[in-house]
Amino acid sequence: QVQLVESGGGLVQPGGSLRLSCAASGSISTINRLGWYRQAQGKQRELVAAITSGGRINYADSVKGRFTISRDSAKNTVDLLMNSLKLEDTAVYYCNIDITERFGVSRYWGQGTQVTVSS
């Protein structure tokens, strides 16, 4: 079974920065896609950023130009650098990995890490 461990969450002032990291371990074959999602209180979970095995990157419009997703294929890690943080960025952030396995593509999730932007 694949396990994802997130780190880097915390409290930060508006305009500040945080770097979230996610490390994958376990039985990993082919990673199709790595991503970060978030869910704010009272809101639906939304995609923040994703990167495919081919290096293609997608960002939510609300974070484009402020957040940067990156990966280390050798270490099976994915990071999210968050700059110019706003109050509305406050949410639980979840790491996601999609992996091609024997019976198809499986989606794995981390437990989530709280990011709070407050003055």
Disulfide bonds with the S-S distance in Angstrom:
Cys22-Cys95 2.01
